[in-house]
């Protein structure tokens, strides 16, 4: 049994080694695009229950939404912005550390973003108790998008290359570390203000994953 497991692990690693950085990035983009199209042909209730993260879904045992929600977009602008970030930063990470590392980082960022999202909404749910019937039940407020996963990839690249020049809003050149500080600060502010349109908590979950990955790389343990 152990021998079979080892051979399976070797075959899987060999398969990953044959993939290029571009292959993995393209595969992730295609997966996101496929779910984007699925929103247009599948039953909406099915999609909400299986491709969105919420306390309600989590309590109902739909644990897979921790990951599937990070491949899920409804709005064209949302998926376009995330996929542009994934392409530019993901390609760089995959070429530096390998395609398997990128895939693991994406999935870790997805889970980290979902966990932070749930913690934030759990806190809001507890805080809203006793405030009357007109307060929206945050347990039924679903979220979706690859932002947590992409944030993990983007911020890891920034942590590793703090002096690189990046373009804020694709126009203004700024040092990478300043852009990273701005993005994290903006997400902290979103959490404090309770912004419901963009989940700062999910972004911060991705940032936490990036920080852990950066620390492990610095110790030579990636």
C-alpha positions, 0 to 999 in steps of 0.5 A, a space after each residue: 500500500 505504501 509503495 503504491 502511494 509513493 509511486 502515485 506521488 512520483 507519477 503526479 510530480 512527474 506530470 506536474 514537471 512536464 507542465 509549463 508555467 503558462 500551462 498552469 496559469 492558462 488552466 486556472 484561467 480556463 477553470 474560472 472561465 468555465 464556472 463563469 459560463 456555468 452561471 449562465 446555464 446552470 440553476 442559480 440555486 445550485 450555483 449559490 449552494 456550490 460555488 459561493 462561500 457563506 456561513 449558511 453553506 458552511 454550516 450546511 456541510 458544503 465545505 467544498 465551497 471554500 475552494 469552488 467559490 474561488 473559481 466563481 465569478 458572475 460579473 465580467 469586470 470581476 473575472 477580467 480583473 482577477 484573471 489579469 492579475 493571475 496572468 501577470 503575477 501567477 506566470 512570474 511565480 510559476 516560472 520562479 518556483 514551478 507550476 505545482 507551487 503556483 497551484 498550491 498557492 492558489 488553492 491555499 489563497 482560496 481557502 485562506 480567503 474563504 476562512 477569513 470571509 467566514 470569520 468576518 461574517 461570523 463576527 458580524 453575525 454575532 454583533 448583529 444579535 439583538 439589533 432588531 429584525 431589520 438587520 440583514 442576516 450575514 450568515 446568508 450573505 454569500 461571496 465569490 471570486 478568485 480575489 483571495 487566491 490572486 491576492 496571495 499570488 500577487 502579494 507573494 510576488 511583491 514581498 519577494 520583489 519589493 523594489 520592482 516597479 508596478 503600475 497602479 491602475 495600469 498607469 502610475 509607476 510605484 515601487 511594489 512594496 508601496 502598492 502592497 502596503 496600500 492594498 493591505 491598508 485598503 482591505 483593513 479599512 474595508 473590514 473596519 467599515 463593513 464594506 459589503 461589496 468587496 470583501 476586505 476579509 477575503 483579500 486579507 486571508 490571501 495576504 496572510 497566505 502570502 506572508 506564510 509562503 514568503 516566510 517559508 521561502 526565506 527559510 528554504 522550506 517552499 
